[in-house]
Amino acid sequence: MDKYFKYKFDDLFNPTLSALKNLGGSGSISEIEEEVIQILNLDEEAINEIHRESTTKLSYRLAWARNYLKRYGLIENSSRGVWALTDQGKKSNKLDQEKVKRSVVKKDKQERLKKESSANDAKSLQDNTEEVEEFDWQLELLDTIKKIKPDQFERLCQRLLRELGFVNVEVTGKSNDGGIDGKGIIIIGGVLSFHVVFQAKRYKGSVSSSIVRDFRGAMIGRADKGLIMTTGSFTREAKKEAQRDGATPIDLIDGNDFAERLKELKLGVNVELVEKVSIKKDWFKNI
């Protein structure tokens, strides 16, 4: 039952469309989310209400809204995670939510009926819900990580940072150190080096702004940059605090980002690609 966030995924069709128009026709997921927050005038409780551990209800339902709008032909996304209005989307104003839902469901059924095998059918369904299903494997991965021992989690974070290009990565493991769990050096272009301290939190739920402030206080004079990694999420206020004007910026990696990095680096994750063969009938006619 929704305590704070009262919007269903289809209630977000029109706000998502408006957000992209306000952003000039395209935007990243975080930009769209921030714009929808402004359009709906959401309070902090609604923004931060958790769907399942590392994902907020706002983020999860916006993913479903984008999925439906894409299937309806109003928006598209690139491999770099940027969403944009199609020509049809630019011309669309107020959407009929029920019409969109009926159209997408009908389209999915028609495409499944065209498939000749159950394997292809499953692949079709996966394509249609690809973005939302991504949350499922991420949650499974994060649940697995939460079950390992604390020292194993520290070694995982150390390995991840090394794979991302950090050198001299150390896990300090000291208590009462202001939340600093380790340090490392990142070298940019083989020339510029930055000393980074990091905090790794196995969290169920959201990291608050006070944790970010305390971490910044501990890192002053000890590093050029700060990094907080969590298996949970960050509240909107925590994100603002991390990039507050006049303060040392702190980079944040939430649970979904953490899982995505492990997937990209193939650390504890296997990615299986399904081969699809299409016959080019016209090619044979012209041989």
N, C-alpha and C positions, 0 to 999 in steps of 0.2 A: 504494500500500500504506500502511495506517495505521501510523504509528510510535508515536504516543502515544494518540490518540483512537480507542478500539476499538469504540465503539457505532455500530451501523447506525441508519438513520432509524426503523425500526420498534421498535428497542430503546428509543426515546425516547417511545413512545406513553404508557406508564404513568407515567414521570417527569413528562411534561408535564401529564397529568391531575392528578397529585398536587400539582404546583407550583401550579396554578390553585386547587386546594382550599385549599392552605396560605395562598394570597394572598387568601382570602375570596371566591373565585369569579370574579375577574377580575384582569387585569394587563397591563402593557405588555410588549413583546417583551423588553426589557432586564430587567424584573423576573422574567419567567418564566425567562429564561436563568440569572439569578443563583440562582434557587431550584433549578433543575435541577442546577446546579453543586454546591449544598449536598447535595441528595438523593443524587447519585452520588458525592459526595466526590472530585471531580476535582482533579488537581494542575495546576500552572501549565502544564506541557508539553502536557497534553491540552487545556486550555482555549484555549491560544494556537496550536495547530497549524493551519496555514493550509490551506484548501481550494484556493482560487485567488486569490492576491494580496491582495485587499481583504476577503475573507470567510473566517472560520474554519470548520473542519469542524463544530464545535459549532453555530454559527449556521445553516449551510447545512442540516444534517440536522434541526435543530429546525424549520426552515421546512417541510421535507417532512413532518415529524411533524404539525405544525399543519394542514397541507393535508389530510392523510388523516383526521385527527380531525374536521375541519370537514365533509368529504365524508361522513363516517360519522354526522354529526349530533350530535356530543358537544360541540363548541365553535363559537363564532361570533365574528366580528370587526366592529368599527365602522369608519367612515371615518377615525377619529382614531387607528387603530392599536391599540386596546384589545381584547384577547381575553377572552372570557368563557365560562363553562360554560353549556350549554343545560340545560333541565330533565332531559333524558335523561343529560347529562354529570354532573349533580349526583348522579344515582342510580347511576351506574356506578362500580364499584370496580376489580377486576383485569380487564384486557382480554386477550383472546386475540389476539395480534399477527397470526397468520395469518388469523384470521377477519376482522379489520378490513381487511387487505390484499385478501383475496378479494372482500369486499363492495364495496369502493371500485372495484376494477378492473371488476367486473361492472356496477356502476352506470354507470361511464364508457362501457363498451361499449354498453350499452342506450341511453344518451343519444345517442351518435354514430349509432347505427342509425336513430334517429328523425329525424335531420336529412335534409333533402331535397337539399342542395347541398354541395359540397365547401367552399364559403366558410363556410357555417354550421357545418360539421363542424369546421373550423379554429377558429372562434370558440368552439365548445363546449369544445374541448381547451384553449384558452387560458384560459377561465374556470376550468376544473378545476385548472390548475396556475399560476394567476395569480401567487401570491406567489413561487413558486420561479423562474418565468420572469423575474421582476423582476431577479433576480441576473444573468441573461444580458445584458440591455440595459445594466445598470450596469457590468458587466465590460467590455463592448464600448466604452462611453463612456470609462471610465477608461483603457483601453488606448490609445484615440485621444489622450487628454490626455497620456499619458506619452511620446508620440511628437513633441509640439510642442517648440519651443525653450524654454530656461529663461526668457528674457525674455517670451515669449508666455504661459507659465504664470503668471508674476508679474502680467501684465496681466489674465489671466483671474480670478485671485484678487481683484485690485483691482476689476474689474467686478462680480464676485459680491457683494463686500461693499457696494459702492455700491447695487446692486439690493436688497440686504437692509436698506437704510436707513442705512448708515454715510455720514458726510460727512468731507471733508478726508482722504480715504484716500490715503496716500503709500506707495510701495514704496521702501524705503531702499537695499536692495541692498548694504549694507555687509558686508564680511567681518569675522570676529572680533567680532561684535556680540552674542555670547551666543545666537545663533539667532533674533534679532529681524529679520524680513524687512520689516516695515512697521508703519504705525500709522494710526489713524483715530479718529473720534468717533461714538458712537452716542447719539442723543437720544431719551429716553423720554417720551412724552406731550407732546412739544414744550416740556418744562420741564427735566427732569433730563438732564444730559449726562455720559457716561463716556468717558474716554480709554482706548483699547484698543490694545495692541500685538499683533501676530500673527506666527506662523511658518507658512510654507507648505512642506510636504515632499512631493515626488514620490517616493513610496516603493513598493517591492514588498516586502510583508511588514509587520511590526508595529513601531510606535513604542514604545520602551521607557520605563520610569519614569525612567531617568536623564536622558533628553532633556527630560521634563517638569520635573524638578528644576532642570536647568541653565537652562531657559527662565524659570522662576520667579525664579531668582537674578538673571537679566539684567533682568527687568522691574521689580524692586523700586525704588520711587521714581520710576518713569518713566511709570506708567500705573495706572489703577484696575482694569483687567481684562486678562486674557490670553486669547488664542485660538490654538489649534494646528489647522491644517487639513492633512489628508494624503490621498493617493490610496490609501493602504494601510489598515491597521487599528491599533488600540491594544491593547497587552496589558492584561490585567486589572489588573496592578499599576500600569500607567500611568494607567488610569481611576481607581484608588483614590488615587494620588498627586495627580491633578488636583483632587480634592475632599477632600483630607486636612484634618481638623479643625485649626484654628489657623493654617492657611496660606492665602495668597491663592488663591481658587479660579480654575481655568483651564478654559475651555470647550473641548471637543474636537469636531471634525467629521471623521469617518472617511470612507473612500472612498465607501461606500454613501450616507452622508448628503450628501456633496459632490455626488454624481450626482443625488440626489433634489432638492436645491436647484436645480441647473441645469435639471432637468426642470420643476419648478414655475414657474420664471422664464422657461422656454422659451429658454434660452441655449444655442444650438447643438443643440437637441433639438426635434423635431417630434412631437407627440402626435396620432395618428390614432384617431378613434373610429369603431367599426363600428356602423352603424345596424341595429337589429333591429326588424322590424315584426311585431306580434302581432295576430291577428284576434280580436275580442271577439264570438264567435258569439251569445252570449246577448243582446247589445245589439240585434242585428238582429231577434231573435225578439220583442223587447218594444217595437219601434218603433211 
